[in-house]
Amino acid sequence: MLERTWRDLRPRLAAEPAGSVVLTRHGDAMALEEFLVTRVVEVVLHGLDLADALERGAWTSRPALEAVADLLFSAGPGAFGPETLEAVRAATGRALPGRPGAEALEAAGVRFLALG
């Protein structure tokens, strides 16, 4: 179902002019590109929560994970390499035992956002 939805949605998104604005469910105006990033963030972070609750490995895609990392970190795309997932976990309060915490990330240029 997700694949079909993406297949149907992709050409519609591509047809939108640069600078398109949407209204969020709260009635706020937001650039379409920024709104789409918020949807990716939601899927990645809640997907991590589900994976942890089910005691399974994270199933996020690399491009989605990099989009979240680009939003969170000023260190630049790919700065954490294979540790990007753990850095995103730590920056969003989802660090697993024995993994880097917030202090280690501050030195790496993490921009702590209000994610709620």
DSSP file (Angstrom, degrees, kcal/mol; ACC not computed):
  #  RESIDUE AA STRUCTURE BP1 BP2  ACC     N-H-->O    O-->H-N    N-H-->O    O-->H-N    TCO  KAPPA ALPHA  PHI   PSI    X-CA   Y-CA   Z-CA
    1    1 A M     >        0   0    0      0, 0.0     4,-2.5     0, 0.0     5,-0.2   0.000 360.0 360.0 360.0 -43.1    0.0    0.0    0.0
    2    2 A L  H  >  +     0   0    0      1,-0.2     4,-2.7     2,-0.2     5,-0.2   0.901 360.0  51.9 -61.7 -40.3    2.8    2.4    0.9
    3    3 A E  H  > S+     0   0    0      1,-0.2     4,-2.4     2,-0.2    -1,-0.2   0.910 110.7  47.5 -62.9 -41.6    4.5    1.8   -2.5
    4    4 A R  H  > S+     0   0    0      2,-0.2     4,-2.2     1,-0.2    -2,-0.2   0.909 111.4  50.9 -66.2 -41.6    1.2    2.5   -4.3
    5    5 A T  H  X S+     0   0    0     -4,-2.5     4,-2.4     1,-0.2    -2,-0.2   0.934 112.2  46.5 -61.2 -46.1    0.7    5.7   -2.4
    6    6 A W  H  X S+     0   0    0     -4,-2.7     4,-2.8     1,-0.2    -2,-0.2   0.908 110.3  53.3 -63.1 -41.2    4.2    6.9   -3.1
    7    7 A R  H  < S+     0   0    0     -4,-2.4    -1,-0.2     1,-0.2    -2,-0.2   0.884 114.5  42.1 -61.2 -38.4    3.8    6.0   -6.8
    8    8 A D  H  X S+     0   0    0     -4,-2.2     4,-0.6     1,-0.1    -1,-0.2   0.847 119.0  44.2 -75.4 -35.2    0.6    8.0   -7.0
    9    9 A L  H  X S+     0   0    0     -4,-2.4     4,-2.4    -5,-0.2     3,-0.3   0.836  96.4  73.3 -81.3 -34.5    1.9   10.9   -4.9
   10   10 A R  H  X S+     0   0    0     -4,-2.8     4,-2.4     1,-0.2     5,-0.2   0.887  98.3  45.0 -53.9 -48.9    5.4   11.4   -6.5
   11   11 A P  H  > S+     0   0    0      0, 0.0     4,-1.4     0, 0.0    -1,-0.2   0.863 111.9  53.9 -66.0 -31.3    4.2   12.9   -9.8
   12   12 A R  H  X S+     0   0    0     -4,-0.6     4,-0.5    -3,-0.3    -2,-0.2   0.912 110.8  45.8 -66.4 -41.0    1.9   15.2   -8.0
   13   13 A L  H >< S+     0   0    0     -4,-2.4     3,-1.1     1,-0.2    -1,-0.2   0.911 110.5  53.2 -66.3 -41.9    4.7   16.5   -5.8
   14   14 A A  H 3< S+     0   0    0     -4,-2.4    -1,-0.2     1,-0.3    -2,-0.2   0.800 105.3  55.9 -63.3 -28.2    7.0   16.9   -8.8
   15   15 A A  H 3< S+     0   0    0     -4,-1.4    -1,-0.3    -5,-0.2    -2,-0.2   0.628  83.7 104.0 -80.2 -13.5    4.4   19.0  -10.5
   16   16 A E  S << S-     0   0    0     -3,-1.1     3,-0.1    -4,-0.5     4,-0.0  -0.482  77.5-117.0 -70.2 135.5    4.2   21.5   -7.6
   17   17 A P    >   -     0   0    0      0, 0.0     3,-1.4     0, 0.0    -1,-0.1  -0.350  38.8 -87.1 -70.0 154.2    6.0   24.8   -8.3
   18   18 A A  T 3  S+     0   0    0      1,-0.3     0, 0.0    14,-0.1     0, 0.0  -0.321 115.5  28.6 -57.5 139.5    8.9   25.8   -6.1
   19   19 A G  T 3  S+     0   0    0      1,-0.2    -1,-0.3    -3,-0.1    -3,-0.0   0.593  81.3 165.9  84.3  10.9    7.9   27.6   -3.0
   20   20 A S    <   -     0   0    0     -3,-1.4    12,-3.1    11,-0.1     2,-0.4  -0.295  22.8-148.7 -60.0 145.0    4.5   25.9   -2.7
   21   21 A V  E     -A   31   0A   0     10,-0.3     2,-0.3    11,-0.1    10,-0.2  -0.934  12.8-170.6-119.7 140.3    2.8   26.5    0.6
   22   22 A V  E     -A   30   0A   0      8,-3.0     8,-2.4    -2,-0.4     2,-0.5  -0.851  24.3-119.7-122.3 161.2    0.4   24.1    2.4
   23   23 A L  E     -A   29   0A   0     -2,-0.3     6,-0.2     6,-0.2     5,-0.0  -0.901  29.1-136.5 -99.9 129.6   -1.7   24.5    5.5
   24   24 A T    >   -     0   0    0      4,-3.0     3,-2.2    -2,-0.5    -1,-0.0  -0.210  33.8 -95.2 -74.5 173.5   -0.9   22.1    8.3
   25   25 A R  T 3  S+     0   0    0      1,-0.3    -1,-0.1     2,-0.1    -2,-0.0   0.684 129.1  56.3 -65.3 -14.7   -3.6   20.3   10.2
   26   26 A H  T 3  S-     0   0    0      2,-0.1    -1,-0.3     0, 0.0    -2,-0.0   0.426 122.0-107.8 -93.9  -0.4   -3.3   23.1   12.8
   27   27 A G  S <  S+     0   0    0     -3,-2.2     2,-0.3     1,-0.3    -2,-0.1   0.525  73.1 139.0  88.2   6.4   -4.0   25.7   10.1
   28   28 A D        -     0   0    0      1,-0.0    -4,-3.0    -5,-0.0     2,-0.3  -0.634  54.5-121.1 -84.7 142.4   -0.4   27.1    9.9
   29   29 A A  E     +A   23   0A   0     -2,-0.3     2,-0.3    -6,-0.2    -6,-0.2  -0.645  39.5 170.5 -79.7 137.8    1.1   27.9    6.5
   30   30 A M  E     -A   22   0A   0     -8,-2.4    -8,-3.0    -2,-0.3     2,-0.1  -0.995  40.4-100.3-149.4 141.7    4.3   26.0    5.8
   31   31 A A  E  >  -A   21   0A   0     -2,-0.3     4,-2.6   -10,-0.2   -10,-0.3  -0.391  33.8-127.4 -59.6 136.7    6.5   25.5    2.8
   32   32 A L  H  > S+     0   0    0    -12,-3.1     4,-2.6     1,-0.2     5,-0.2   0.898 108.5  53.7 -55.1 -44.5    5.7   22.2    1.1
   33   33 A E  H  > S+     0   0    0    -13,-0.4     4,-1.5     1,-0.2    -1,-0.2   0.906 111.5  44.9 -59.7 -42.7    9.3   21.1    1.1
   34   34 A E  H  > S+     0   0    0      2,-0.2     4,-1.9     1,-0.2    -1,-0.2   0.885 111.0  54.1 -68.7 -38.3    9.6   21.8    4.9
   35   35 A F  H  X S+     0   0    0     -4,-2.6     4,-1.6     1,-0.2    -2,-0.2   0.912 106.4  52.0 -60.9 -42.5    6.3   20.0    5.6
   36   36 A L  H  X S+     0   0    0     -4,-2.6     4,-1.9     1,-0.2    -1,-0.2   0.874 106.0  54.5 -63.7 -36.3    7.5   16.9    3.7
   37   37 A V  H  X S+     0   0    0     -4,-1.5     4,-2.6     1,-0.2    -1,-0.2   0.903 104.8  54.4 -62.7 -39.8   10.6   16.9    5.9
   38   38 A T  H  X S+     0   0    0     -4,-1.9     4,-2.2     1,-0.2    -1,-0.2   0.871 106.9  51.2 -62.4 -34.3    8.4   16.9    9.0
   39   39 A R  H  X S+     0   0    0     -4,-1.6     4,-2.3     2,-0.2    -1,-0.2   0.892 109.7  49.3 -69.5 -38.7    6.6   13.9    7.7
   40   40 A V  H  X S+     0   0    0     -4,-1.9     4,-2.8     2,-0.2     5,-0.2   0.921 110.0  51.8 -64.5 -43.3    9.9   12.0    7.2
   41   41 A V  H  X S+     0   0    0     -4,-2.6     4,-2.8     1,-0.2     5,-0.3   0.931 110.0  49.4 -58.2 -46.4   11.0   13.0   10.7
   42   42 A E  H  X S+     0   0    0     -4,-2.2     4,-2.5     1,-0.2     5,-0.4   0.929 112.5  46.7 -59.2 -47.2    7.8   11.6   12.1
   43   43 A V  H  X S+     0   0    0     -4,-2.3     4,-1.8     2,-0.2    -1,-0.2   0.928 115.7  45.3 -63.5 -45.1    8.1    8.3   10.2
   44   44 A V  H  X S+     0   0    0     -4,-2.8     4,-2.1     2,-0.2    -2,-0.2   0.960 117.6  41.5 -64.1 -51.6   11.7    7.8   11.2
   45   45 A L  H  X S+     0   0    0     -4,-2.8     4,-2.0    -5,-0.2    -2,-0.2   0.916 118.7  43.7 -68.3 -43.2   11.4    8.7   14.8
   46   46 A H  H  X S+     0   0    0     -4,-2.5     4,-2.4    -5,-0.3    -1,-0.2   0.836 111.1  56.7 -71.1 -29.4    8.2    6.8   15.5
   47   47 A G  H  X S+     0   0    0     -4,-1.8     4,-2.7    -5,-0.4    -2,-0.2   0.897 106.4  49.9 -63.8 -39.8    9.6    3.9   13.4
   48   48 A L  H  X S+     0   0    0     -4,-2.1     4,-2.6     2,-0.2    -2,-0.2   0.910 109.5  51.7 -62.8 -41.7   12.5    3.8   15.8
   49   49 A D  H  X S+     0   0    0     -4,-2.0     4,-2.5     2,-0.2    -2,-0.2   0.924 112.2  45.7 -60.5 -44.5   10.1    3.8   18.8
   50   50 A L  H  X S+     0   0    0     -4,-2.4     4,-2.4     2,-0.2    -2,-0.2   0.924 111.9  50.9 -65.1 -44.3    8.2    0.9   17.3
   51   51 A A  H  <>S+     0   0    0     -4,-2.7     5,-3.2     1,-0.2     4,-0.3   0.919 113.0  46.4 -60.2 -43.2   11.3   -1.1   16.4
   52   52 A D  H ><5S+     0   0    0     -4,-2.6     3,-1.1     3,-0.2    -1,-0.2   0.921 111.8  50.5 -65.0 -43.8   12.5   -0.6   20.0
   53   53 A A  H 3<5S+     0   0    0     -4,-2.5    -1,-0.2     1,-0.3    -2,-0.2   0.851 115.6  42.7 -63.5 -33.7    9.2   -1.5   21.5
   54   54 A L  T 3<5S-     0   0    0     -4,-2.4    -1,-0.3    -5,-0.2    -2,-0.2   0.413 112.1-122.2 -90.8   1.4    9.1   -4.7   19.4
   55   55 A E  T < 5 +     0   0    0     -3,-1.1     2,-0.3    -4,-0.3    -3,-0.2   0.922  68.8 130.0  55.0  48.6   12.7   -5.4   20.1
   56   56 A R      < -     0   0    0     -5,-3.2    -1,-0.2    -6,-0.1    -2,-0.1  -0.838  64.4 -90.2-123.9 162.9   13.6   -5.4   16.4
   57   57 A G        -     0   0    0     -2,-0.3     2,-0.0     1,-0.1    -1,-0.0  -0.368  52.8 -91.3 -69.8 153.2   16.2   -3.6   14.4
   58   58 A A        -     0   0    0      1,-0.1    -1,-0.1    -2,-0.1   -10,-0.1  -0.379  33.8-164.7 -63.2 142.6   15.5   -0.2   12.9
   59   59 A W        +     0   0    0    -15,-0.1    -1,-0.1   -12,-0.1   -11,-0.0   0.127  38.7 132.1-118.8  20.1   14.0   -0.4    9.4
   60   60 A T        -     0   0    0    -16,-0.1     2,-0.2     1,-0.1   -16,-0.0  -0.349  58.4-112.6 -70.7 153.6   14.4    3.2    8.2
   61   61 A S     >  -     0   0    0      1,-0.1     4,-2.4    -2,-0.0     5,-0.2  -0.505  21.6-118.2 -82.0 156.9   15.9    3.9    4.8
   62   62 A R  H  > S+     0   0    0      1,-0.2     4,-2.7     2,-0.2     5,-0.2   0.917 113.5  51.5 -62.2 -45.0   19.3    5.6    4.5
   63   63 A P  H  > S+     0   0    0      0, 0.0     4,-1.9     0, 0.0    -1,-0.2   0.901 111.8  47.4 -61.3 -38.0   17.9    8.7    2.7
   64   64 A A  H  > S+     0   0    0      2,-0.2     4,-1.8     1,-0.2    -2,-0.2   0.925 112.6  48.9 -66.9 -43.3   15.2    9.2    5.3
   65   65 A L  H  X S+     0   0    0     -4,-2.4     4,-2.5     1,-0.2    -1,-0.2   0.902 110.8  50.5 -62.4 -41.5   17.8    8.8    8.1
   66   66 A E  H  X S+     0   0    0     -4,-2.7     4,-2.8     2,-0.2    -1,-0.2   0.858 106.2  55.8 -65.8 -35.1   20.1   11.3    6.4
   67   67 A A  H  X S+     0   0    0     -4,-1.9     4,-1.4     2,-0.2    -1,-0.2   0.912 110.7  44.6 -62.7 -41.8   17.2   13.8    6.0
   68   68 A V  H  X S+     0   0    0     -4,-1.8     4,-2.1     2,-0.2    -2,-0.2   0.920 113.6  50.0 -67.3 -44.0   16.6   13.7    9.8
   69   69 A A  H  X S+     0   0    0     -4,-2.5     4,-3.0     1,-0.2    -2,-0.2   0.901 107.3  54.4 -62.1 -41.2   20.4   13.9   10.5
   70   70 A D  H  < S+     0   0    0     -4,-2.8    -1,-0.2     1,-0.2    -2,-0.2   0.864 110.5  47.3 -60.8 -35.3   20.6   16.9    8.2
   71   71 A L  H  < S+     0   0    0     -4,-1.4    -1,-0.2    -5,-0.2    -2,-0.2   0.887 119.7  38.0 -71.1 -39.5   17.9   18.6   10.2
   72   72 A L  H  < S+     0   0    0     -4,-2.1    39,-3.5    -5,-0.1     2,-0.4   0.843 110.6  56.6 -82.4 -36.0   19.4   17.8   13.6
   73   73 A F  B ><  -B  110   0B   0     -4,-3.0     3,-0.5    37,-0.2    37,-0.2  -0.820  48.8-164.8-113.9 137.1   23.2   18.2   13.0
   74   74 A S  T 3  S+     0   0    0     35,-2.4    36,-0.1    -2,-0.4    35,-0.1   0.421  76.9  92.6 -89.3   1.0   25.2   21.1   11.8
   75   75 A A  T 3  S-     0   0    0     33,-0.2    -1,-0.2     1,-0.2    34,-0.1   0.615  97.5-109.7 -71.3 -11.6   28.2   18.8   11.3
   76   76 A G    X   -     0   0    0     -3,-0.5     3,-1.8    -7,-0.2     4,-0.2  -0.049  47.5 -43.0 100.3 157.1   27.1   18.2    7.6
   77   77 A P  T 3  S+     0   0    0      0, 0.0   -10,-0.1     0, 0.0   -11,-0.0  -0.275 125.6   6.4 -58.4 134.3   25.6   15.4    5.7
   78   78 A G  T >  S+     0   0    0    -12,-0.1     3,-1.1     3,-0.1     6,-0.1   0.562  83.7 135.3  74.8   8.6   27.1   12.0    6.4
   79   79 A A  T <  S+     0   0    0     -3,-1.8    -1,-0.1     1,-0.3     4,-0.0   0.791  76.0  42.9 -61.7 -27.9   29.3   13.3    9.3
   80   80 A F  T >  S-     0   0    0      1,-0.2     3,-2.5    -4,-0.2    -1,-0.3   0.518  88.3-171.5 -97.0  -6.0   28.4   10.4   11.5
   81   81 A G  G X  S-     0   0    0     -3,-1.1     3,-1.7     1,-0.3    -1,-0.2  -0.225  72.3  -2.4  53.1-131.3   28.7    7.7    8.8
   82   82 A P  G 3  S+     0   0    0      0, 0.0     3,-0.4     0, 0.0    -1,-0.3   0.634 132.1  64.4 -68.2 -11.3   27.5    4.4   10.0
   83   83 A E  G <>  +     0   0    0     -3,-2.5     4,-2.4     1,-0.2    -2,-0.2   0.319  69.4 103.8 -92.0   9.0   26.8    5.9   13.5
   84   84 A T  H <> S+     0   0    0     -3,-1.7     4,-2.7     1,-0.2     5,-0.2   0.900  77.6  53.3 -58.0 -42.6   24.1    8.2   12.1
   85   85 A L  H  > S+     0   0    0     -3,-0.4     4,-2.5     1,-0.2    -1,-0.2   0.921 111.0  45.7 -59.9 -44.5   21.3    6.1   13.5
   86   86 A E  H  > S+     0   0    0     -4,-0.2     4,-2.4     2,-0.2    -1,-0.2   0.870 111.9  52.0 -68.6 -35.4   22.8    6.1   17.0
   87   87 A A  H  X S+     0   0    0     -4,-2.4     4,-2.6     2,-0.2    -2,-0.2   0.917 111.0  47.3 -65.7 -42.7   23.4    9.9   16.8
   88   88 A V  H  X S+     0   0    0     -4,-2.7     4,-1.5     2,-0.2     6,-0.3   0.914 111.3  52.2 -63.8 -42.9   19.8   10.5   15.8
   89   89 A R  H  <>S+     0   0    0     -4,-2.5     5,-4.1    -5,-0.2     6,-0.5   0.944 113.2  43.8 -56.7 -48.5   18.7    8.2   18.6
   90   90 A A  H ><5S+     0   0    0     -4,-2.4     3,-1.5     4,-0.3     5,-0.3   0.909 111.3  52.5 -66.2 -43.0   20.7   10.2   21.1
   91   91 A A  H 3<5S+     0   0    0     -4,-2.6    -1,-0.2     1,-0.3    22,-0.2   0.745 113.4  44.7 -67.2 -22.8   19.8   13.6   19.8
   92   92 A T  T 3<5S-     0   0    0     -4,-1.5    -1,-0.3    -3,-0.3    -2,-0.2   0.193 122.0-101.0-107.1  15.5   16.1   12.8   20.1
   93   93 A G  T < 5S+     0   0    0     -3,-1.5    -3,-0.2    -5,-0.1    -2,-0.1   0.727  95.0 111.0  76.9  21.4   16.2   11.2   23.5
   94   94 A R      < +     0   0    0     -5,-4.1    -4,-0.3    -6,-0.3    -5,-0.1   0.055  36.7 147.3-114.9  23.5   16.2    7.6   22.1
   95   95 A A        -     0   0    0     -6,-0.5     3,-0.1    -5,-0.3     6,-0.1  -0.358  41.2-136.7 -63.2 137.2   19.7    6.6   23.0
   96   96 A L    >   -     0   0    0      1,-0.1     3,-1.9     4,-0.1    -1,-0.1  -0.583  40.5 -73.4 -88.9 156.9   20.0    2.9   23.9
   97   97 A P  T 3  S+     0   0    0      0, 0.0    -1,-0.1     0, 0.0     0, 0.0  -0.198 120.5  18.6 -52.0 136.6   22.1    1.8   26.9
   98   98 A G  T 3  S+     0   0    0      1,-0.3     3,-0.1    -3,-0.1    -2,-0.0   0.492 100.7 115.1  82.5   3.7   25.9    2.1   26.2
   99   99 A R  S <  S-     0   0    0     -3,-1.9    -1,-0.3     1,-0.1    -4,-0.1  -0.618  78.3 -75.7-103.4 164.5   25.5    4.6   23.3
  100  100 A P        -     0   0    0      0, 0.0    -1,-0.1     0, 0.0     2,-0.1  -0.287  50.7-151.1 -60.9 140.8   26.6    8.2   23.1
  101  101 A G     >  -     0   0    0     -6,-0.1     4,-1.2    -3,-0.1     3,-0.3  -0.265  36.2 -76.8-100.7-169.5   24.5   10.6   25.0
  102  102 A A  H  > S+     0   0    0      1,-0.2     4,-2.1     2,-0.2     3,-0.1   0.838 123.6  60.2 -60.8 -37.0   23.6   14.3   24.6
  103  103 A E  H  > S+     0   0    0      1,-0.2     4,-1.1     2,-0.2    -1,-0.2   0.920 104.7  48.7 -60.8 -43.7   27.0   15.5   25.9
  104  104 A A  H  4 S+     0   0    0     -3,-0.3     4,-0.4     1,-0.2    -1,-0.2   0.827 112.0  50.5 -65.5 -30.4   28.9   13.7   23.2
  105  105 A L  H ><>S+     0   0    0     -4,-1.2     5,-1.6     1,-0.2     3,-1.0   0.826  97.6  65.1 -79.5 -31.6   26.6   15.1   20.5
  106  106 A E  H ><5S+     0   0    0     -4,-2.1     3,-1.5     1,-0.3    -1,-0.2   0.902 100.8  52.5 -56.7 -40.7   26.9   18.8   21.6
  107  107 A A  T 3<5S+     0   0    0     -4,-1.1    -1,-0.3     1,-0.3    -2,-0.2   0.728 104.3  57.9 -67.2 -21.3   30.5   18.7   20.7
  108  108 A A  T < 5S-     0   0    0     -3,-1.0    -1,-0.3    -4,-0.4   -33,-0.2   0.356 125.2 -98.3 -91.4   5.0   29.6   17.4   17.3
  109  109 A G  T < 5 +     0   0    0     -3,-1.5   -35,-2.4    -4,-0.2    -3,-0.2   0.756  57.8 174.1  89.5  24.6   27.4   20.4   16.5
  110  110 A V  B   < -B   73   0B   0     -5,-1.6     2,-0.8   -37,-0.2   -37,-0.2  -0.449  23.9-148.0 -66.9 134.1   24.0   18.9   17.3
  111  111 A R        -     0   0    0    -39,-3.5     2,-0.6    -2,-0.2    -1,-0.1  -0.901  15.2-145.3-100.5 104.5   21.1   21.4   17.2
  112  112 A F        -     0   0    0     -2,-0.8     2,-0.2     2,-0.0   -20,-0.1  -0.601  21.8-167.6 -76.0 117.8   18.7   20.3   19.8
  113  113 A L        -     0   0    0     -2,-0.6     2,-1.2   -22,-0.2   -41,-0.0  -0.630  31.3-105.7-102.4 160.3   15.2   21.0   18.5
  114  114 A A        +     0   0    0     -2,-0.2     2,-0.7     2,-0.0    -2,-0.0  -0.757  45.2 178.6 -84.6  98.4   11.9   21.0   20.3
  115  115 A L              0   0    0     -2,-1.2    -2,-0.0     1,-0.2    -3,-0.0  -0.894 360.0 360.0-105.1 110.0   10.5   17.8   18.9
  116  116 A G              0   0    0     -2,-0.7    -1,-0.2     0, 0.0    -2,-0.0   0.394 360.0 360.0-147.2 360.0    7.1   17.1   20.4
